[in-house]
Amino acid sequence: MGKTVCIILNYNDAPTAIGLVRELAGSREIDEILVVDNHSSDGSWEELSALRGMPGVSLARTRENGGYGAGNQAGIHLAVERWDPEYVIIANPDIHVTDGCIRRVKEALAGTECAAVGSAMVRSPEGKRLFSYWDLLPFWRDLFDTGPVTRRLLKPWLITPLNRLPEGGTPGSRLVGAVPGSFFMLKMSAFPGKWGETVFDRKVFLYCEEKILARKLEKRGLGAVLATDAEYVHAHSVSIDKSTSGAAAKQKILHRSKLYYYRRYLGAGPVRMAAARIYLAAVYGEVWILSRVFRLKW
């Protein structure tokens, strides 16, 4: 079996990234760990030097902070150039994952012919089940999925229950539209040549990268598989909070990415784009009130 490389993208959070590297250093499922510093502004690059000399650990730094997609794409390019891996794991620094989970995702990917991306169920550090997959929705339903209130009111219309998802190629696996970017695995045989150089869209700084990847795969008859009998822990948004503070600020970045996604990948014309801008402006006001006035978090 070929190599498995784990890419950990760091921005202004070296202690968390170093902690994950030390957790994974003894993994029997990972052959190489590549830490990519996304041009941190807080001295992270110097702190990460503590990892130099660790067996199976490499460091790289981008020339600028181009966002989640650009940073991870730089890591994929380097991983393919150095090791030509069979699998590449994309991992946020704020996750915790076991060899058992990694092995299960590999099995689901290997056993599901149409799957190019794989992941597992997500839990919080407190053990709460977190959001683990998306359906690939048409324009209007995806738009309604953006608002905190409409997302909850229309949930049965926006997400397929786990037990109704199509079965994957292995017991306990299901086919899904897209999986969260905090932890997922790429089957590199599905990304030959130019496809490996364009896994992520560099024009998106943050958010929607997972759906964009899913749309690219969909055009090629490929998709994502979820190992429902495995799980990892995600300290939700810790990594994002290092670069973006406040729910309203995050929502503004999300809306920018959503508009790009609608125009570029869903083919939305002028009328739908205008409707999206109006709706997202209302959602931004809703989020601002909920977060600033009522101090709610989600």
N, C-alpha and C positions, 0 to 999 in steps of 0.2 A: 504494500500500500504506500502511496506517495505521502509527502509531508503535509502537515497541518501547521499553518502559520496563524498566530493570533496578533491582530493589529489593535493596539490601544491608543486612541487619540487623546492627547492631553492639551488642555488650554487653561492655564493659570490654576492648576490643581495638582501639582507634582506629588504631594503626600498621598492623595487618593490613588493616583496612577502607580506610584511605587508600591503601595499596599497591595494592589491587584497583581502586579508583577510578582511580588513575593508569594502571593497565594498560588499563582499558576506555575511558579518555577519548577515545582516537582511533578507537574502533570505528565501522565503517560500518554495523553491524547494530543498534546501540543508539542511540536518539535522545535519551533522557533517562536519567540515573542518579539515583536517589533513595536517599540514605543515611538509614536510620531508626535513631536511637540509642534502644535499649530501656531508657531511664532508667538508664544506666550509673552505677556508684558510684565510679569511679576517675578522674574528670576527663576521660573520653573526649569528652564533649560540647564541652568547651573545645578539646581537641586537634583535633577535626573542623572547627573554625572555619577551619583552614588551607585547607579546600576551598572556602570561600566565594568567589564571584566566578569560579570555573571555569565555562566555558561548558558548558551541558547537565548541570550537577550541582546538585542541590537537597538540603537538609538538613531533617530533621524529628526531633522527639523525642517519645517517648510520656510520659504522665504517671506511669506506673509500669511496672515490669518484669513484664508479664503472661505472659512466656514467648515461645517461638518463634512459635506460632500467632497470638497477640494482636498481637505486634509486626509480623509480616508482613501481617496483616489490616489494620492501621492504614496500612501502606504502600500496599496495594492500594486502599483507600478514597481515599487522597490522590491516587494515580496516576490513577484513573478520574475523579476530580473535576477535576483539572488538565489532563489530556492525552487522556482517552478513548482509551487505546491499543488496538491490535489484539492485541498480545502483551505479556505481563508476565513477566519473568524473576525468579525468586526465587533469590538467590545468597548462600551463606555467604561471609564475608570471606576464608576460608582456601581458596578455590578459584582455579584458573587456567584460563581458557577462551579459545579463539580465535574469531575471526569465522567461520572455516570451520565450527567445531562449532556455533555459534549458528545459522548459515545452514542447516546440515543438519537441525537439530532443527525449525526453522521449516518447512522443506520437508516433513518427515515429518508434522508437525501439519496443515499445509495440505492434504496429500495423503491424509490418513486421516480420513474423515468422522466416525467414531465417537470420535476422540481429542480430549480436552479438555486433556490434560497431555502434555508431551513431555520427553524427556531423552536423554542419551547415555551411553556406557560410561564407567566411572570408573577412573582409575589413580592410584597413589600418586606422590609426588614422585620415588621411586626407579624408577618405571616398572612397578611390580607391578599387575596387574589386580585391582581391588577389586570388592566386591559392588555390583551395578548395578541390580537389580530384585528384586521380590518376586512370588510368586503370592499371590492372595487365598485364604487357607486357611480351612477350617472350624475351629471352636473347638479341638478336641483337637490337630489338627496344628499350629495356630498356637501353642498352649501348649507343645508339644514343641520348637518352633522358638526358644523363649526361652532354653532351657538351653544353655550352651556345649558340653557333652558330647553331649546328645541331638541338638542341631543338627548336629553332625558325624556322629554315628552314623546318623542318619535322613535325611541330606541327599538321597538319591535320592527320598525320599517327600515332601520338603518344598519342593523347587524344580524347576521344569521346565527341562531343559537349553535353552540358547539356540537351538540348531538345531531344537528341537521346538516352539518358540513359534509361534503363528499369525502369518502375515505381515501387515505393515501395508500402507498404501496406496502406499508408495514402495519402490523397491529398497533392500534393506539395513535396512529398518525392521521391527520386530516388536511385536506387541501384548503388553503385560505387565499384571500386576495393579496394581503401584504402583512408583514410582521414589523413590530417596533424596532427602531434602529439601535436600541440599547445593547442588544446581543443578537446576532444572527450569523449564519454560516453560508458561504458561497461555495457551490460545487464548480470548481474552476474549469472543468471540461465543458461547461455551458457558456464559458466566456472566452472563446478563442480569439486571438488576434485583436482586432479593433474593439470587440465587445469587452475585453478586459480593460481597455483604456477608457471606456465610457460607462463604467458601472454607475457612477454618479454624475449628475448634471452640475457642473461647476457654477452655473448661473444662480443656483439656489444656495443661500448662505446657511439657512437653518429651517427645519420643518419641511414636510412633504417629500423628503428624499425617498422614503420607503414606497410611497404610492407611485412616484415617478419611476423608480426601478421596476415596480410591478407592472406598470403600463408598458415599459420597454420589453419586458419579458413576455407579456401577453401577446404582443405583436409577433413574437417568435414561437408562439405555442408553448411557452414555458410558464412556470408559476412558483408558488411558495408552498412548503409543507410545514405543518406544525406538529411537533411531538407532544401530544396532550398528556402523556404519562411521564413527562420530565418537566423540571422547572428550574428557574434561576431567580436570584433575588436582585431587585433593582431599587436603590435608594432614589426614587423618582425625582428627576430634574436637578439633582445635586450638581451635575456637570454643567447643565445649562445655566443654573443660577450663578455660576462663577463668572459668566460673561454677560448675562442679562438679568436684571433684577426687576421684580414686580410683574404681576399677572398681566397688566395692561400693556407693558412694554413687550412682553413675550407675544401677546395677542397681535400686536402691530406687525411684528416680524412674521408671524404665522399668516396673517392676511396678505402680506406682500408675496409670500411663497404660494399661497393658494391662488392668487390672481394669475401668477405665472403658470401654475399647473393647469388652471382652467383654459387659459389661452393656448398654451403650447401643447398640452397632452390630451385635453378634452375637446379641443377645437371650438371653444366658445367664441361666438361672434360679438359684434358691438352691443347688441341688445342684452345678451346674457352677461357680458362683462359689466355693463352699466348696472344691471340688476344686482350682480354680485357686489359691486362697490357700495351700493346703497345698503344692502343687507349687512355687509361686513362692518360698515360704519355704525349701524345700529347695534351690532354685536359688540363692537368695541366700547360703545357707551354703556352697554349692559355689564360688561366685564369691569369697566372702570368703577361703576357704582357698587357692584358686588364686592370688589376687592378693596376699594378705598373707603367706602362708606360703611359697609357691613363687615369688612375685614374677613371675607370668606376666602378660602384657598381651595384649589382643586388640581 
